[in-house]
Amino acid sequence: MAKPVTPPSVWTTLVQPDFAASANFNSLADPVARASTVVFDSVEKLRQRDWRDKQQYTYGLLGTPTSRRLERQLAAIDGVEHALLFPSGLSAISTLLLAFLKAGDQVLMPLNSYVPALDTARLLQQRFGIELAFYDPMQLDTLKFAANTRLLWVETPGSVTMEVADLPALAALAHQHEVLVAIDATWAAGIALPVFELGADLSIQALTKYQSGGSDVLMGCVTTADEGLYRTLSETVVSLGIGVSPEDCRLILRSLPHYRLRYLAQDQAARQVAQWLSQHPAVAHVLHPALPDAPGHAIWARDFTAAASLFSVVFREDIQQPALDRCVEALQLFHLGFSWGGAVSLVVPFTRNQMHAAYSYAGLLVRFYIGLEDAQDLIQDLAQALQPLEKR
């Protein structure tokens, strides 16, 4: 088969099969390579093995052709050289913190961070002497670097409350102080935000979300363009004995060719639902970055090319938790549950004491995830469930 004149885009490459595995059997489905023991051809090769060499296979925990292929594809999506896989998104977060922080180092985290990430940082603070400091991602003057600041953590949009942080500005300030920038880019999913072009040194994603797409796989990844950062993180991964299932890798490899199409379709559906909710009499604010009055919308419009189908809604301040909870339970197409990125729409009501210190709204908040259902069906479901809240 003739080679194309110009190289195809990464999205086309994800769709195309890999025929390199066998000279006499070509299938559109990739085989799953799994192993604990890897057999060597000779004593010399056994003794010269080097787990750092990605052209070698030395032990199943350190990678198989299946996991390596997924790493290559994830790195290509982010436009960098290196990717590492983890058993979950939280595993990627905690391992990164362990890899780049030591006793006495400071990590700066946004007030609106993913709560399990904050819990991990607090655990490191209590047990290992890591210093933890906070900043408001919407107020750059709250970002205070110290002599021991080692890592700036960015999450954009923020978990639950959806503030869009100015990644280029944050990264520029951090690099002036020789501080690493790590971003939780799960919401952007490698599609909506060019994190490395905007200054990130390390990018974390929960592949559990859109990349999986089936609500049935747990996995995370970290990508980076820097060889030294990759080596440091790799050494920590090996020391901790972290590995992933080749079968789970295959499930994600199977979903990757169409995850961008799902993301973009769900983006459009979510905007329809968010716009409808913004007109509902029970709603005070819709925290969807693509809407003009959402926090950080101007930054989103400048830096992002799309939006995930996850957003939050703040209801009128006179609406109390029991009444709001009853409406959430009346939804028929939205299901109560954490995580997101699958085909089914989800909803989670948050209590006031779950909000971060910078939460400035008077009303209660509900987070919505828009799946692959018809947007009009979801709107009708919301209309019937929220009907009791229409009157003051």
C-alpha positions in Angstrom: 0.0 0.0 0.0 1.4 3.4 -1.0 2.3 5.8 1.8 0.4 9.1 2.0 2.2 12.2 0.7 1.7 14.0 4.0 1.6 12.4 7.5 -2.0 11.9 8.7 -3.2 13.7 11.8 -3.1 12.0 15.2 -6.8 11.4 15.1 -6.5 9.5 11.8 -3.6 7.5 13.2 -5.7 6.4 16.1 -8.2 4.8 13.8 -5.7 3.0 11.6 -4.7 -0.6 12.5 -1.2 -1.6 13.6 0.0 -4.4 11.3 3.5 -4.5 12.7 2.8 -7.3 15.1 2.8 -10.1 12.5 4.0 -10.6 9.0 1.4 -13.1 7.9 -1.8 -12.2 9.9 -3.3 -8.7 9.7 -6.4 -7.9 11.6 -8.2 -4.7 12.3 -8.3 -5.8 16.0 -5.2 -5.6 18.0 -4.0 -8.6 20.0 -3.7 -8.4 23.8 -0.1 -9.1 24.9 0.0 -10.1 28.6 2.8 -11.6 30.7 4.4 -11.8 34.0 7.5 -13.7 32.8 9.3 -12.3 29.7 11.6 -14.9 28.2 15.1 -13.9 26.9 16.9 -15.4 23.9 20.3 -15.7 25.7 22.1 -15.2 29.0 23.7 -12.1 27.5 20.4 -10.4 26.8 19.1 -11.3 30.2 22.1 -9.7 31.9 22.0 -6.6 29.6 18.3 -5.9 30.1 17.4 -2.3 30.9 13.8 -1.5 31.9 14.5 2.1 30.9 14.8 1.1 27.2 11.3 1.1 25.7 12.6 -1.1 22.9 13.1 -3.9 25.4 10.6 -6.0 27.3 12.0 -7.3 30.6 9.1 -8.1 32.9 5.3 -8.0 32.6 4.9 -5.3 35.3 7.1 -3.0 33.3 5.1 -3.1 30.1 3.9 -5.3 27.3 3.3 -4.4 23.6 -0.3 -3.6 24.5 0.5 -1.1 27.3 3.3 0.4 25.3 1.1 1.0 22.4 -1.4 2.8 24.6 1.3 5.0 26.0 2.5 5.9 22.5 -1.0 6.9 21.4 -1.6 9.0 24.5 1.7 10.8 24.1 0.9 11.4 20.5 -2.5 12.9 21.4 -0.7 15.4 23.7 2.0 16.1 21.1 4.8 14.9 23.4 7.3 12.0 23.6 6.4 10.3 26.9 3.4 8.8 28.7 3.1 6.5 31.7 0.1 4.5 32.7 -1.4 4.1 36.2 -4.2 2.0 37.7 -6.4 5.1 38.2 -6.3 8.9 37.8 -5.8 9.2 41.6 -2.8 6.8 41.3 -1.3 9.1 38.7 -1.8 12.1 41.0 -0.4 10.5 44.1 2.6 9.0 42.3 3.5 12.3 40.6 3.4 14.0 44.0 5.7 11.3 45.5 8.0 11.5 42.5 8.7 15.3 42.6 8.3 16.3 46.3 10.4 15.5 49.3 10.3 16.5 52.9 10.5 20.3 53.2 9.3 20.9 49.6 6.2 23.0 49.1 3.3 22.3 46.6 0.9 25.1 45.7 -2.6 23.8 45.0 -5.8 25.7 43.9 -8.6 26.1 46.4 -11.0 24.4 43.9 -8.9 21.2 43.5 -10.2 17.7 43.1 -10.9 16.7 46.7 -9.0 13.3 46.6 -6.0 15.2 45.2 -6.2 17.6 48.2 -6.6 14.6 50.6 -3.4 13.0 49.1 -1.5 16.3 49.5 -2.7 16.6 53.1 -1.6 13.0 53.8 1.9 13.8 52.4 1.9 16.9 54.6 1.1 15.0 57.8 3.3 11.9 57.2 6.2 13.1 55.2 6.7 16.8 55.9 5.6 18.1 52.6 4.4 21.8 52.8 1.0 22.5 51.4 -0.1 26.0 50.4 -3.2 27.3 48.5 -4.0 29.9 45.9 -7.2 31.2 44.3 -6.9 30.3 40.5 -9.1 33.3 39.7 -6.8 35.7 41.6 -3.2 35.5 40.4 -2.0 37.8 43.2 -2.8 35.0 45.7 -0.1 32.9 44.1 2.8 33.2 46.5 6.1 31.3 45.7 8.5 30.5 48.5 12.1 29.4 48.3 11.0 25.8 48.8 8.2 25.8 46.3 8.8 22.8 44.0 5.4 22.2 42.3 2.5 24.3 41.1 -0.7 22.3 40.7 -3.3 23.5 38.2 -6.8 22.2 37.5 -8.8 23.9 34.8 -11.7 24.1 35.0 -11.8 23.6 38.7 -13.4 20.5 40.2 -17.2 21.0 40.8 -17.2 24.8 40.6 -15.7 25.0 37.1 -13.5 28.1 37.3 -11.2 28.4 34.3 -7.6 29.1 35.3 -5.2 31.1 33.2 -2.7 28.3 32.5 -0.3 30.4 30.5 -0.1 33.1 33.2 0.3 30.6 36.0 2.9 28.6 34.1 4.9 31.8 33.3 5.0 32.8 36.9 6.0 29.3 38.1 8.8 29.1 35.6 10.1 32.4 36.7 10.6 30.8 40.1 11.9 27.5 38.5 8.8 25.7 39.7 7.3 22.7 37.9 3.8 23.0 36.6 1.5 19.9 36.7 -2.0 20.2 35.4 -5.0 17.9 35.9 -6.3 18.0 32.3 -9.0 15.3 32.6 -11.8 17.8 31.6 -10.0 18.8 28.5 -9.2 15.1 27.7 -6.3 15.8 25.4 -8.8 17.4 23.0 -9.8 20.9 24.1 -6.7 22.4 25.6 -3.0 22.3 24.3 -1.6 22.1 27.8 2.1 21.8 26.8 1.9 24.7 24.3 0.5 26.8 27.2 3.3 26.0 29.6 2.6 22.8 31.5 5.5 20.5 32.3 3.4 17.4 33.3 -0.2 16.5 32.4 -2.4 14.2 34.4 -5.6 12.6 33.1 -8.1 10.0 34.3 -8.5 7.7 31.3 -11.4 6.3 33.3 -13.4 9.2 31.7 -13.8 9.9 28.0 -10.9 7.7 26.8 -12.6 4.7 28.3 -16.1 5.8 27.5 -17.8 2.7 29.0 -17.9 3.5 32.7 -16.1 0.1 33.3 -12.3 0.8 33.3 -10.1 2.5 35.9 -6.9 4.0 34.5 -4.8 7.1 34.6 -1.8 8.6 32.7 0.8 11.2 33.0 2.4 12.7 29.8 5.4 15.0 29.5 7.8 16.3 26.9 10.7 16.4 29.3 13.0 13.3 29.3 14.3 14.1 32.8 10.9 14.4 34.3 9.9 11.2 32.6 12.9 9.3 34.0 12.2 10.6 37.6 8.5 9.6 37.3 9.4 6.2 35.8 11.8 5.4 38.6 9.1 6.1 41.1 6.6 3.9 39.2 9.0 1.0 39.2 9.9 1.4 42.8 6.3 1.4 43.9 5.5 -1.7 41.7 2.8 0.2 39.7 1.3 -1.6 36.7 -1.8 -1.8 34.6 -3.8 -4.7 33.1 -3.2 -5.3 29.4 -6.9 -6.2 29.1 -7.8 -2.8 30.5 -5.3 -1.2 28.1 -7.0 -3.0 25.2 -10.4 -1.7 26.2 -9.1 1.9 26.1 -7.3 1.3 22.8 -10.6 0.1 21.4 -12.3 3.3 22.5 -9.7 5.8 21.5 -10.5 5.9 17.8 -13.9 7.4 18.5 -13.5 9.2 21.8 -12.9 12.6 20.1 -16.2 12.2 18.2 -18.0 11.4 21.4 -16.4 14.3 23.3 -17.4 16.8 20.6 -20.9 15.5 20.2 -21.4 15.5 24.0 -20.0 19.0 24.1 -22.8 20.2 21.8 -25.5 18.4 23.7 -24.2 19.8 27.0 -24.3 23.3 25.7 -28.0 22.8 24.7 -28.8 21.5 28.2 -26.8 24.2 29.9 -28.5 27.0 27.9 -31.9 25.6 28.7 -31.0 25.4 32.4 -29.8 29.0 32.4 -33.4 30.1 31.5 -35.0 28.0 34.2 -36.6 30.0 37.1 -35.1 27.8 39.8 -31.6 28.4 38.5 -29.3 31.3 39.6 -26.1 30.4 37.7 -24.9 27.8 35.2 -21.2 27.2 35.7 -20.4 26.0 32.2 -17.2 27.6 30.8 -18.7 28.1 27.3 -21.4 30.3 28.7 -20.5 34.0 28.7 -21.2 34.7 32.4 -19.3 31.6 33.7 -16.2 32.2 35.8 -13.2 32.4 33.5 -15.2 32.3 30.2 -12.9 34.7 28.5 -9.9 32.5 29.3 -11.8 29.4 28.1 -12.7 31.3 24.8 -9.0 32.2 24.3 -7.3 28.9 25.2 -9.9 26.1 24.7 -11.3 24.7 21.4 -14.1 22.7 23.0 -15.7 21.9 26.3 -16.4 18.7 28.2 -20.0 17.8 28.9 -19.5 18.3 32.7 -20.8 21.4 34.3 -22.5 22.6 37.5 -25.7 24.6 38.3 -26.3 26.9 41.2 -29.9 27.1 42.3 -31.8 30.0 43.9 -30.7 30.7 47.4 -34.2 30.1 48.8 -34.2 26.5 47.6 -33.3 24.1 50.5 -31.4 20.9 50.3 -34.3 18.5 50.9 -36.3 20.0 48.1 -33.4 20.0 45.7 -32.5 16.4 46.6 -36.1 15.3 45.9 -35.9 16.9 42.4 -32.6 15.1 41.8 -34.1 11.8 42.8 -37.0 12.5 40.4 -34.7 12.5 37.4 -35.2 9.4 35.2 -32.4 9.7 32.6 -29.8 11.1 34.9 -28.3 8.6 37.4 -26.7 9.4 40.7 -23.0 8.6 40.6 -19.5 9.8 40.6 -17.0 9.7 37.8 -18.1 10.5 34.3 -17.1 10.2 30.6 -19.4 7.3 29.8 -22.5 7.1 27.7 -25.0 7.6 30.5 -25.8 11.0 32.0 -25.1 11.6 35.7 -26.0 14.0 38.4 -24.5 14.7 41.9 -26.0 17.2 44.4 -23.4 18.8 46.7 -24.0 20.2 50.2 -22.8 23.6 51.2 -20.1 22.2 53.5 -18.6 20.4 50.5 -17.8 23.7 48.8 -14.3 25.2 48.9 -13.4 28.4 50.7 -13.6 30.6 47.6 -17.2 29.4 46.8 -19.1 32.7 46.5 -22.6 31.7 45.6 -25.5 31.7 48.0 -27.4 28.8 46.4 -26.8 25.1 46.4 -24.9 23.4 43.6 -25.6 20.3 41.5 -23.2 18.9 39.0 -24.4 17.4 35.7 -22.7 15.2 33.2 -24.3 14.9 29.8 -23.9 11.5 28.1 -24.9 10.3 24.7 -28.7 10.5 25.1 -30.7 12.9 23.0 -30.4 16.4 24.4 -34.1 17.1 24.1 -34.9 14.0 26.1 -32.6 15.1 28.8 -34.2 18.6 28.8 -37.6 17.0 29.1 -36.4 15.0 32.0 -35.0 18.0 33.8 -38.2 19.9 33.1 -40.4 17.4 34.9 -38.0 16.9 37.8 -37.5 20.6 38.4 -41.1 21.6 38.0 -41.7 21.8 41.9 -39.0 24.4 42.1 -40.4 26.8 39.6 -42.5 28.8 42.1 -40.8 30.8 44.9 
